[in-house]
Amino acid sequence: MPAVPVPIDDPADPRVADFRDLHAGDRPAGRERGTGPVIVEGVPAVQRLLASPYRVRSVLGVPGRLAELDLPEGVAAYEMDKWVLSELIGFRLTRGVLASADRRPADDVDALLAGPDPAAPRRLAVLEALNDAENLGSIARSAVALGVDGLLLDPRCADPLYRRAVRVSMGHVLALPFAVLADWPGGLARLHDAGYLTVALTPAPDAVDLADVDPRAHPRTAVLLGAEGPGLTPEAQAAARVRARIPMRAGVDSLGVAAAAAVAFAALR
């Protein structure tokens, strides 16, 4: 039997506290980064949340939109007028529905590197200082679409479960395992020990053409991507096995990191 939404008309109601003042972040003031609930926006993304391993805490939407979700029995569901909902969250929600979920801890690095089958081909995206949540979300969406198996983040990266990252990924980031490589970039040696070819993307003219990196010869590949603007540090590039560039027309020096990631993921399938 599907869950029956409970109407709420008071933005101060404690049952919807997970969604209060979201314009300021995903957690109340004073709470440590990366400790608040996972916030998911929009019907398709919430459907992906329901299919993910994350435990749903509650779902909130305007009348009519929750019916599109066919929420299972036992999920706490609430309905709220769109103006009251806007007052609660701090901005006008165009997607009509929100959900909150308990966080899951980051994966163990060695478990992420091995994967379910240590003998199987595997591809990872490795991100350095990528502190823009929307770029991270876009990369996660491309990763899932183009067969990348997980994200490996350096300690300066944005939170992949931050609301804006989840929103831009359309909820796909919830299906993508991720781990944090605390020792950066020295920890990249762990990827080499696990059989990965590490490919650092750079527009530098002395880098090899990305098309010359044959994925059939390297069943385990990890693509390194740096932050928008500065790109990968020299130290990260030096730690990688290969430095590769995406060939472009003269006069264009680089792509945005999210676009570059999608090109690399497709090229190294």
Backbone hydrogen bonds, N-H to C=O, Kabsch-Sander energy under -0.5 kcal/mol:
donor,donor_aa,acceptor,acceptor_aa,energy
3,A,71,L,-2.2
6,V,77,A,-2.4
8,I,79,E,-2.5
13,D,10,D,-2.1
16,V,13,D,-1.7
17,A,14,P,-1.5
19,F,16,V,-1.5
20,R,17,A,-1.5
21,D,88,L,-2.5
22,L,19,F,-0.7
22,L,89,I,-1.0
23,H,89,I,-1.3
24,A,21,D,-1.3
25,G,22,L,-1.4
31,R,28,P,-1.9
35,T,32,E,-1.1
38,V,101,A,-2.8
39,I,161,L,-0.5
40,V,99,A,-2.7
42,G,97,V,-2.5
46,V,42,G,-2.6
47,Q,43,V,-2.4
48,R,44,P,-1.7
49,L,45,A,-2.1
50,L,46,V,-2.5
51,A,47,Q,-1.1
52,S,49,L,-1.5
56,V,54,Y,-0.5
57,R,100,S,-3.1
58,S,100,S,-1.2
59,V,76,A,-2.4
60,L,98,L,-2.9
61,G,78,Y,-2.0
62,V,96,G,-2.3
65,R,62,V,-1.6
66,L,62,V,-0.8
68,E,65,R,-1.2
69,L,66,L,-1.7
70,D,66,L,-0.6
70,D,67,A,-0.5
75,V,72,P,-1.6
77,A,75,V,-0.6
78,Y,59,V,-2.5
79,E,6,V,-2.1
80,M,61,G,-2.1
85,L,81,D,-2.8
86,S,82,K,-2.0
87,E,83,W,-1.8
88,L,84,V,-2.1
89,I,85,L,-2.6
90,G,86,S,-2.2
93,L,91,F,-0.6
94,T,92,R,-0.7
98,L,60,L,-3.4
99,A,40,V,-2.1
100,S,58,S,-2.7
101,A,38,V,-1.8
102,D,55,R,-2.6
107,D,178,F,-3.2
112,L,108,D,-2.4
113,L,109,V,-2.5
114,A,110,D,-2.1
115,G,111,A,-2.6
120,A,117,D,-2.1
122,R,219,P,-2.2
124,L,221,T,-2.1
125,A,150,G,-2.2
126,V,223,V,-3.4
127,L,125,A,-0.5
127,L,152,L,-2.6
128,E,225,L,-2.6
129,A,127,L,-0.5
131,N,129,A,-1.6
133,A,131,N,-0.7
136,L,132,D,-2.2
137,G,133,A,-2.4
138,S,134,E,-2.3
139,I,135,N,-2.4
140,A,136,L,-2.4
141,R,137,G,-2.1
142,S,138,S,-2.2
143,A,139,I,-2.6
144,V,140,A,-2.2
145,A,141,R,-2.2
146,L,142,S,-2.4
147,G,144,V,-1.0
148,V,143,A,-3.0
149,D,123,R,-2.8
150,G,123,R,-0.6
151,L,177,P,-2.4
152,L,125,A,-2.7
153,L,179,A,-2.9
154,D,127,L,-2.0
157,C,154,D,-1.7
158,A,130,L,-2.5
162,Y,159,D,-1.8
166,V,162,Y,-2.5
167,R,163,R,-2.7
168,V,164,R,-2.4
169,S,165,A,-1.8
170,M,167,R,-1.5
171,G,166,V,-2.3
172,H,169,S,-1.7
174,L,171,G,-1.4
175,A,172,H,-2.1
176,L,173,V,-1.4
179,A,151,L,-1.9
181,L,153,L,-3.1
181,L,179,A,-0.5
182,A,180,V,-1.1
184,W,182,A,-1.0
187,G,183,D,-2.2
188,L,185,P,-2.2
189,A,186,G,-1.7
190,R,187,G,-1.9
191,L,187,G,-0.5
191,L,188,L,-0.8
192,H,188,L,-1.5
193,D,189,A,-2.4
194,A,190,R,-1.3
195,G,192,H,-1.5
196,Y,191,L,-2.6
197,L,220,R,-2.5
198,T,196,Y,-0.6
199,V,197,L,-0.5
199,V,222,A,-3.1
200,A,198,T,-0.6
200,A,242,V,-3.2
201,L,199,V,-0.6
201,L,224,L,-2.3
202,T,244,A,-2.4
207,A,204,A,-1.8
208,V,243,R,-2.3
210,L,245,R,-2.7
212,D,209,D,-2.1
213,V,210,L,-1.7
214,D,212,D,-0.9
217,A,214,D,-1.1
218,H,214,D,-0.5
218,H,215,P,-0.7
221,T,122,R,-2.0
221,T,219,P,-0.5
222,A,197,L,-2.8
223,V,124,L,-2.5
224,L,199,V,-3.2
224,L,222,A,-0.5
225,L,126,V,-2.7
227,A,128,E,-0.5
227,A,231,G,-0.6
231,G,227,A,-2.2
237,Q,233,T,-2.3
238,A,234,P,-2.4
239,A,235,E,-1.5
240,A,236,A,-1.0
240,A,237,Q,-0.6
241,R,198,T,-0.6
242,V,198,T,-2.1
244,A,200,A,-2.7
244,A,242,V,-0.5
245,R,208,V,-2.9
252,V,249,R,-1.7
253,D,251,G,-0.6
260,A,256,G,-2.8
261,A,257,V,-2.4
262,A,258,A,-1.8
263,V,259,A,-2.2
264,A,260,A,-2.5
265,F,261,A,-2.9
266,A,262,A,-2.2
267,A,263,V,-2.6
268,L,264,A,-2.0
269,R,266,A,-1.2
